[in-house]
């Protein structure tokens, strides 16, 4: 089996290509590059939801199961 050392892999600027980022907006997907200035600003200021952080100390709360 061959082991690859990823630190040895270098790309020149000519080899790079842009990555298009898409996100779900109002039930459908759109590329962020097509957003207006305000929507782009809102998108980049978003925080990612982390479930593990959301359930920390959950046992301290009285939550009824539905």
PASEBA-1860 file (N, C-alpha, C; in nm, 3 decimals):
! residues 66
1> XXXXXXXX> 0.084/-0.117/0.000/0.000/0.000/0.000/0.089/0.124/0.000 ~ 0.054/0.223/-0.079/0.132/0.345/-0.093/0.081/0.451/0.004 ~ 0.171/0.517/0.074/0.136/0.625/0.165/0.162/0.758/0.096 ~ 0.065/0.848/0.104/0.078/0.980/0.041/0.102/1.084/0.149 ~ 0.207/1.161/0.134/0.234/1.270/0.226/0.176/1.398/0.163 ~ 0.065/1.445/0.217/-0.005/1.558/0.159/0.072/1.689/0.174 ~ 0.167/1.694/0.266/0.248/1.815/0.280/0.344/1.833/0.164 ~ 0.374/1.724/0.093/0.464/1.732/-0.022/0.393/1.776/-0.150
9> XXXXXXXX> 0.261/1.779/-0.149/0.183/1.817/-0.268/0.168/1.968/-0.271 ~ 0.219/2.030/-0.374/0.211/2.175/-0.389/0.145/2.208/-0.522 ~ 0.053/2.304/-0.521/-0.012/2.350/-0.643/0.037/2.490/-0.677 ~ 0.067/2.510/-0.802/0.101/2.646/-0.847/-0.030/2.721/-0.871 ~ -0.023/2.852/-0.882/-0.143/2.931/-0.904/-0.212/2.894/-1.035 ~ -0.136/2.850/-1.136/-0.195/2.812/-1.264/-0.276/2.683/-1.252 ~ -0.243/2.598/-1.156/-0.315/2.471/-1.137/-0.442/2.486/-1.055 ~ -0.456/2.595/-0.985/-0.572/2.615/-0.898/-0.694/2.656/-0.980
17> XXXXXXXX> -0.812/2.622/-0.927/-0.936/2.665/-0.990/-1.033/2.708/-0.881 ~ -1.119/2.804/-0.911/-1.211/2.852/-0.808/-1.314/2.747/-0.770 ~ -1.355/2.751/-0.647/-1.457/2.660/-0.595/-1.586/2.739/-0.579 ~ -1.692/2.694/-0.642/-1.819/2.764/-0.633/-1.896/2.713/-0.511 ~ -1.938/2.805/-0.425/-2.011/2.771/-0.304/-2.159/2.792/-0.328 ~ -2.239/2.689/-0.298/-2.383/2.696/-0.311/-2.445/2.686/-0.173 ~ -2.560/2.747/-0.156/-2.632/2.737/-0.029/-2.782/2.733/-0.057 ~ -2.855/2.681/0.039/-3.000/2.669/0.025/-3.066/2.798/0.071
25> XXXXXXXX> -3.147/2.857/-0.014/-3.217/2.982/0.016/-3.364/2.964/-0.021 ~ -3.450/2.981/0.076/-3.595/2.974/0.053/-3.636/2.848/-0.023 ~ -3.578/2.733/0.013/-3.621/2.606/-0.043/-3.550/2.561/-0.169 ~ -3.457/2.638/-0.221/-3.383/2.596/-0.340/-3.237/2.639/-0.326 ~ -3.151/2.581/-0.407/-3.007/2.608/-0.398/-2.965/2.714/-0.498 ~ -2.876/2.804/-0.452/-2.823/2.910/-0.538/-2.675/2.928/-0.509 ~ -2.597/2.965/-0.610/-2.456/2.995/-0.583/-2.442/3.128/-0.510 ~ -2.354/3.132/-0.414/-2.332/3.254/-0.335/-2.281/3.367/-0.425
33> XXXXXXXX> -2.211/3.333/-0.532/-2.158/3.436/-0.622/-2.268/3.519/-0.687 ~ -2.390/3.468/-0.691/-2.501/3.542/-0.751/-2.579/3.626/-0.651 ~ -2.541/3.621/-0.522/-2.608/3.701/-0.420/-2.574/3.848/-0.437 ~ -2.665/3.936/-0.390/-2.633/4.077/-0.387/-2.542/4.104/-0.267 ~ -2.493/4.227/-0.254/-2.393/4.260/-0.152/-2.446/4.232/-0.011 ~ -2.570/4.268/0.016/-2.628/4.247/0.149/-2.643/4.101/0.184 ~ -2.689/4.021/0.089/-2.708/3.878/0.112/-2.574/3.808/0.130 ~ -2.470/3.849/0.054/-2.336/3.792/0.072/-2.285/3.821/0.212
41> XXXXXXXX> -2.303/3.945/0.259/-2.259/3.982/0.392/-2.328/3.898/0.498 ~ -2.458/3.879/0.482/-2.535/3.796/0.575/-2.486/3.651/0.572 ~ -2.458/3.599/0.454/-2.412/3.460/0.441/-2.279/3.440/0.512 ~ -2.184/3.531/0.493/-2.051/3.515/0.552/-2.050/3.541/0.702 ~ -2.154/3.604/0.757/-2.158/3.626/0.902/-2.234/3.515/0.975 ~ -2.285/3.416/0.902/-2.358/3.306/0.964/-2.267/3.221/1.052 ~ -2.326/3.161/1.154/-2.256/3.067/1.241/-2.308/2.928/1.210 ~ -2.219/2.829/1.206/-2.260/2.691/1.182/-2.317/2.631/1.309
49> XXXXXXXX> -2.425/2.556/1.296/-2.487/2.489/1.409/-2.404/2.369/1.449 ~ -2.374/2.355/1.577/-2.298/2.242/1.628/-2.386/2.170/1.731 ~ -2.435/2.054/1.694/-2.528/1.982/1.781/-2.466/1.947/1.915 ~ -2.339/1.909/1.916/-2.276/1.871/2.043/-2.273/1.988/2.142 ~ -2.256/2.110/2.093/-2.258/2.226/2.182/-2.400/2.256/2.230 ~ -2.499/2.223/2.147/-2.638/2.252/2.182/-2.690/2.163/2.292 ~ -2.634/2.044/2.310/-2.685/1.950/2.410/-2.600/1.946/2.537 ~ -2.499/2.034/2.547/-2.418/2.040/2.669/-2.506/2.083/2.785
57> XXXXXXXX> -2.496/2.014/2.895/-2.573/2.042/3.017/-2.723/2.034/2.995 ~ -2.766/1.958/2.897/-2.909/1.943/2.870/-2.979/1.872/2.985 ~ -2.906/1.787/3.059/-2.968/1.714/3.168/-3.009/1.807/3.283 ~ -2.962/1.932/3.283/-2.998/2.028/3.388/-3.135/2.091/3.365 ~ -3.197/2.065/3.249/-3.324/2.125/3.215/-3.435/2.020/3.223 ~ -3.553/2.064/3.265/-3.668/1.976/3.273/-3.743/1.983/3.140 ~ -3.715/1.888/3.050/-3.774/1.888/2.917/-3.865/1.768/2.905 ~ -3.989/1.792/2.869/-4.085/1.683/2.852/-4.071/1.624/2.713
65> XX> -4.071/1.492/2.706/-4.066/1.426/2.575/-4.201/1.433/2.509 ~ -4.199/1.451/2.379/-4.326/1.459/2.305/-4.351/1.333/2.230
END
